[in-house]
Amino acid sequence: MPQGRCYQSAWYAHPFVHVFGGKADKKQLNDLVSFNVLTNTWKKCFSMDSPSVRSQAAVVKATDTEAFLFGGFNETKETLLNDMWLCDLSAIDPHTKNNELTGMVWEKVKAKGKLPSPRKGHSFTRVPNQPRALLYGGLNYNSVDLEAKPDNDIYSFDFKSREWSVVKFLGQYPEPRSQHTFTFFNEHTFVIMGGITTGRSEGLDKPKVFADFHMC
């Protein structure tokens, strides 16, 4: 069993649910553990390099063997992150009887275009039937003056060219937020629901939790 945690990132690629990082009881993590849904067993993945410890990052599955990880929060350094990593699992042996999966490779991505600012609590969702994903929201956090700045920009990331671009939509955008859900129900339509903001930007003394629902 892996160590207990919260604010982890996860994705499914048959037959594994892969879980990265998060926050444990007294520290943050940067391990990758995988649960085999066919055998109900956990495996620890081994790599020579990996992203730094973090929580509240976002991950999107690009192919059956690749996933992109973006951003998150390093609690020890009180730093938001906007680095990007590719997790390549093409060389692992899913049938191994060992407790460790070898062959995983983490690659730091040198992305092009308009890179999103450092953030945590954002969503990163693949567009159905397209080689790209949309990143929305999250919380920008300045550790110097403790000013929280929720975000409501939408970025597109192309898996093949590894290029970011800002996406513009007509109409009124949802209020800036983090910890929301962002879900496609067809190739051209998605919904954003819920989330939270610190409230500082609106002069509130406690977080504001959203119960709204937006379709685009």
N, C-alpha and C positions, 0 to 999 in steps of 0.2 A: 504494500500500500504506500502511495506517496504521502508526503507530509501535508497536513491540513493547511488550507490556504483560502484566501478570498481575492477578488479583483484579478483573477487569472485570465488568460486568453486561451481559446480552444477552437479546434476545427475537426471535422470528421473526414477521413479518407479511408475507405474500406480496406481492412477491417478494424481500423484503429480510430479512437478518439484521442487526439493529441492535445496535451495541456501544457501551456508554457507559463512559467513565472508566477507572479502574484505576491501576495503578502501573507506570510506566516505569522505565528504568534509574536515573535520578537524581531523578525527580519524579513527582508524582501528576497525573492528567489529569481533565479534565471535558468532553472532546470527545465528539461522537456521530458515529460512522462507520457506513456501511451497505454491506453486501455483497449485490449482486443475484445471486441463485442462477440466473437465466436467462441472464445475460450474463457471469457470472464477473468482474464489475467492482466496484471500491470507489468509493463516493461519500462526500464529507464533507458533513454537515448543518450548516446555518447558522441561528443564532437570535440575536435581540438580547439575550436573557437565558438563563441556564442555571444549574443547580446548581453549587455550589462544587466544587473538586477533591476527589476521594475515591476510595477503594478499598473492596472488600468490602461494597458496598451490595447491595440486592436489588431486582429489578424484576419486575413481573407485567404481562402483557398483559391489558388490559380489553376492548378491541375490536380490530378490524382496523387501526384508526388511532390508538389510544390505549394508553398504558402508564403505570403508576404506579411511581415510584422511591422507596424508603424507606431512610433511614439510611446507614451506612457510617462510614469513618474518615478524618479529615483528619490526615495524618502531620505536616505542618509545625506545626500548632497542638496536636498530640497530643490531639485532641478526637474523641470519638465523636459521631455525629449522629443526630437523630431527626426531621429535617425531611422533608417529602414533596413530590414534584413530579409533575406530570402532563405527559407528553410527547404532544403532539398533532401527528400527521403527516397530518391529513386534507387539507391544502392543498398537499402536495408533488406534483410531477409525476414519477411513476416512470419515464417514458419519456424524460426529458430526456437530452440528449447531453453536457451540461456535467458537469464533475467535482464540482460542488457541488449538493446538493439544497436548494433554498430553500423557504420556506413552513412550516418546522417552528416550533412554538411550545412553549416550556417555561412552565408555569404553577405557581407555588408554591401548594400546596394548604393551605387552612385546614380541617383535619380536625376533626371533633367526637368526643365520647366519650372513652374511656379510651385515651389515646395511649401506645403502647409507649415504654419508656425508650430512650435512645441506645444503639446497638449496632452491631456489625459481624459478618460471617460468618453472618447469619441466613438463613432461607429465607422465600420469599414466593410462595405457590402458589395458583393459581386453583382453586376448587371447580368440578368439571365441571357444566356446564349451569346454573350459578348466577352472578349478578352480584356475586360476592364472592370474597375470597381469604383464606387463612390464613397468618399470620406465626408462625414458630416459632424459638425458640432464639436463638443469637448470643452474643456476648461483650460484657458491660458492662465498661468499663475505666476505672479512676480514675487519671489521669495524675499525681496528686499523690503517692500512696503506692504506685503501681504494683501495686495489688491487682486481680487479674483475677476477674471474677464471671460465669461462664457462666450462661445463663438457660434455663429450660425451660417458660416460659409460652407459651400459644397465644392469639393474638389473631385476631379476624375483622374484615375491612375491607369495608364495603359500597361498591361503586363508585358507586351512584346517590346515596345520601345522604351519602357521604363520611364515614361514622361508624365509629369503632373500638369494639369490645367484647371483653371477655375471655371465652374459651370454656373451660368446665369439662367434663372427661371423668371417667368412673368408672375405677377401677383405678389402678395405679401408673404414674406418668409416667416416661418415659426420663430418665436422668441429664442434667443441664444440659450443653449442648455447642454448638459452632459448626462451620461447614464440613461439615455433614452433607448428606444428601439427604432430601427430603420429597416423596413422590410419591403421587398419587391413582391407583387402578386402577379405581374406579368412583365414582359420585357420593357415596357414603356411607363409603367406606373408603380410608384412606391408610396408607402405611408410612414409617417413619423409619429410616434406616440410617446407621451410622458417625458420623464427626465427631471432634472433638478438644476437649479442655479443657486449660488451662495446667497443671493439677495443683496450683497454689498453694493452691486452696481445700481440697485434701485433704492438704496437707503434703508433696506430692511435689516433687522437684527437677527434674522434666522433664515435658513434656506427656504426657497420657494419650490414646491413640488408641483409639477404640471400634470393635469389630467386631460389635456387636449389631444386632438387627433387631426393630423394634416395629411392630405392626399395631393400628390403631384404627378 
